[in-house]
Every structure is written in structure tokens, then in C-alpha cells.
Amino acid sequence: MVHITRICLRKYGNFVDNLRLYVRGGSGGMGLPRLGGQGGKGGDVWVVATKNMTLKRIKDKFPQKRFVADAGANSGVRALKGERGADKEILAPVGITVTTDESRTLGDLNVEGDRVMVAKGGSGGSLYSAFQPSKGEAKHIRLDLKLIADMGLVGFPNAGKSSLLTALSNATPQIASYAFTTLKPEIGKLIYDDYKQISVADLPGLIEGAHMNKGMGHKFLKHVERTKQLLFVVDVCGFQLASKTPFRSAFEAVQLLTKELELYKEELLSKPALLVVNKMDLPDAEDKLAELKEQLQNPEEFSDLLPEDMIPQNYLTFRHVVPVSAITGFGISHLKSCVRQSLDEDAALEVKATHREKLCIVCFTLNGGIIYNSKNMQCCRKLETSDLGHKLIRNMLTEIVCLL
């Protein structure tokens, strides 16, 4: 049995995922020429990742959106070296990318406690500056929230992503028979019997041309970057956004979604992906599922179904193709198992890769043994011939070779 909790990002009202702030480091303190005193350095401005924080909270608490660090103290007779100005910390949610107005990345805040300096304080006045202090660095920065989740739901509007998340999490997001019911990202969290937690992000639906910022466009796609794996969701009977837009079959929907991700950022397609075929409760669903599976096995043979400019360069291979009905609950338990299995497989590979990095490659010669660094193949240390005969050394080398 899987127990579920729910996190809803609408808790603080309208969802904010981008914020522009003015930051300025503190000015340095004045030096004291007649005694050679040095002024204190101005404080720095930092952005710090903190739990239970949102960009909406920052916006409401600091409507001016100005953050200035304290100035350094002037040098004086009683204190020739002025005190350093206090730093200013901007508490921000985890999952933030900090950039300048020129789109230069200053840093990422991926875990609680991560910090990025965004404005440096000015130097205090000293002999080298004719005892005149310098001003602190001033600039505008942007805090761009990209959700961090294990799985990200990728699909066209009305594919049933919100219904699927409801079935997975027993939650009640806005659901309707029209497109674009999901306008703000939401996260559902699965908690298993062994206390394993898996987060699934329900993101606004894509439309054709999303890579050019049509519809929710980049507001959706940027959140996909911070998910470990992708969970494609398609309607088994196909999809039509509006009466004036072409009807797309389930196979066409898969390839169009692939192309949109490819055009936005090709690296996204390197993420492991699962395919959920939803609405299996509809008439003729089994026949359409069989047709979709056949098309996915040989996608090149069916590429003529797509406009030439929407054929992806590389077709995705899905780890699992899972038919479900979010309405009736059919296939939901199997989907949960597949999600868990896929994430566990990746976690095991990561652990194995980390172990391999830390291990040494051992090379023996007739005159002795040499341990090489596995990254640059430089000698770490040379073992004497007598060492190789030692039982402890032999056991250590045997273990390393076995692990490799």
C-alpha cells in the first residue's frame, strides 16, 4: 500500500516563479590618514536557499525589492581598523537559479543551505586608496524558480495529467473537460511503505510551438529541466486543441512533445522517460493502444504522419509504456511500481558510478605495484615488492579489483 501526501504550490496565493531584485553591497569605511587607519569592508549580499520559502513571500515582505548590505565602519582613534559591515541575506526557496539582467548565471540553489554571493561589498579606505573607500557592487538580479521533482508530467492540455496526479495522490486539483485547467505547477508526493518518497510535478500543458514561448511556453519548459525523469502523458484516442487545429493521434502527440523538448533544450531528451497512455476506459482504447505500441516500435515507418518540421531528430525510447485510466484507477498501481523501479535503477547506477570514481586502477609490474588515479592515470603511490607479499595489502588489492 502506498500512502500519499500532497504539496500544493498555491498556498500563498498567485504562483510566482520569477522575481527581479535590486542588490547593492555595502560601501567601505573611511580610512584615517594621520594614523594610517583602515576602514572596514562593506558587507556582501547573498541569496540563501531555505525551506518553507517562496518567491511570493519575498515579493510580499519586501515590496521595494531592494536589498542593501551594511557599510563598513570608519577608522578611528579608538579602532584604527574599522569593523566589517554586516552581510545581507536574501532567503529564497530551494530550486532557484540566480541570473543577472544579461542572463549570466551567478549560481544555482539546489539544496537547503546553498548560497550565492550576488553583490560584493566595497573595500575600506587604506594607504593604497588614499584612505578613500570604494562603493559596493550594485546590480539587478533575477531569481528564477525551477521546480525540483523526481518526475515531471509532460503532455498536451487535457491529456489527463491532473486526473493522473489525483489518482496517484488522492488530491483534488482543478479538473475539467477543457484545455489549460492547470495554469500553475503543483507537486504530488508518493510515500511508500519503506518511507521512500517520490515527488511528481504536474506542469501546465504544452501546445505546438511551446519552444517559441507560445502558450505557457518557457514557463512550463524551464520546470522540466529540474526533474530527474520525464513522465509523458497522452490520450489514447488522440487530441485536438481547438476546432481550427489539426487532430493528433497518440503517436503524433508523443513525437510532437519530443520535438518541442528537443527544440527548447536538446539535453532534456537525455533524461529517462516513461510513457503513460491515459483514458483506457474509452471505447476502442485497446485497439488504439496496440496500434500505438506498434508505431513506437518502428517510429521511422510512421514519420509521414507528421509535418516535416515536427519530426524529431532522435526518437525517444521509453523505459515503460503503461496504459492507465485515471478515472477508473486501472493501471495506477502498476504505474507506481514502474516509477519506483525506474528511479531506483538510476539511483543504483549513480552509486556505482560514484564508487568507480573513488576506486583506483591497480597495475602490477615484475618489480612492484603501482596504484594509479582512475581520472588522470597519474601515479598515486608505489608499493614495494615486500608490501605485495603482505597479507593485508593482497586482500586490499583483491577487493579493489573485484569492485572494478
Disulfide bonds with the S-S distance in Angstrom:
none
